[in-house]
Amino acid sequence: LVSLHKGDEVAEGLSQDISESGISLVVKRRYERGETLSLGIRAPTRDPRDYAHGPVVQVNATVMWSKAEGEGRYRYGLRFVDCNGAQRDYIHRCCRFYDALT
């Protein structure tokens, strides 16, 4: 799960794919192309019981594309922006974790 923050609004999204440059999410909230959101990305874990206790890193991302999925859900492609070194390292570790599963 990824939390999406826009002003005072918070939505939860389900990540579909993550790379060093961005993330794909499904969310029950409409965003426009070009909007910049703050994402709270929780580190993946091998044991699902540990997931809720893992660290969350906030990163900014811009909506690059969207697609209606039906039932009020939308799939988004977001590009990470203005990431510092620690945020990039965190994203890199997330990518390596998922790459090892495939």
N, C-alpha and C positions, 0 to 999 in steps of 0.2 A: 504494500500500500504506500501511496505517496500523498502527502497533503499539499493542496494548492491554495495559496493565499493571494487574494487580490483585495487590497484595502482591508476592511474589517471582515470580509467574507472568506470562509474556509470551506473547501470541498475535499472529498477523499477520492483518489483515483487509483486504478489498478494498472500497474506498469505492465506493458506488453513486450517491451524491448528497451534496452539501454545500451548506449555506446559512449565513447569518449566525448562525442560532440553533442549528444542529445538523448531524448527519451520519447517513447511512444506510450500514451496513456489512454484509458477509457474512463470517462467521467460523466456523471449525471448533472452536468452544468455546461452552459454554452459560453464559450469564449470566442473572441474574434481574432482573425489573423493579425499578427503584429502586436498583440497585447503581451506585456511582460508580466510574468507571475513569479512569485517566490515559492519554490518547491521545498518541502521537507522530505528528504529521502532517507529512509531507514535502512541500515546495513543489513544485507541478507545473512542468514545463519543456516547451518546444516540442521540444527534442531529447532523445529517450529516453536517450541516452548520458550526458547531464548529470544525469539524475534521481537517481542514486545519490550524487551529490556535493552535492545541494541541502541547504539547512538543514532541520532538523527542529524543530518547536515542540511543546512539551508543553502540553496543555490537559486540564482535567478535564471529564468528561461523564457524565451520568446516563442509564441505560437507561430509555427511556420505553415501548418495546414490543419484542416479539420475535415471530418467525415461523419455524417449522422449514421448511427448504428441501429436506430430504432429503440422503442421503449424509453425515450428520453435520454439515451446515452449517446455520447460523442467520442470518437477516437481522435486524438491529437498527436501531431508531431511537434515536439518542442526542441529548440536549440538552446543549449546552455550558453549564458552570456556572463561576462565579467567575473569569471571564476578565479579565485586566488589559488596559490599552490596547494594548500591543504584541501581545498574543495576538489581540485583536479585529482589529487592523490586518492581521495575517498571514492570518487567516481571510477577511477582506474581499478581500485580494489573491488568494487561492485562488479565491474565488467569481467575481471579475472575470475571472480567467484562463479558467475553464470557461464562463462566460457568453459570452465572445468566440468560443468554438469553435462555439456553436450558432447 
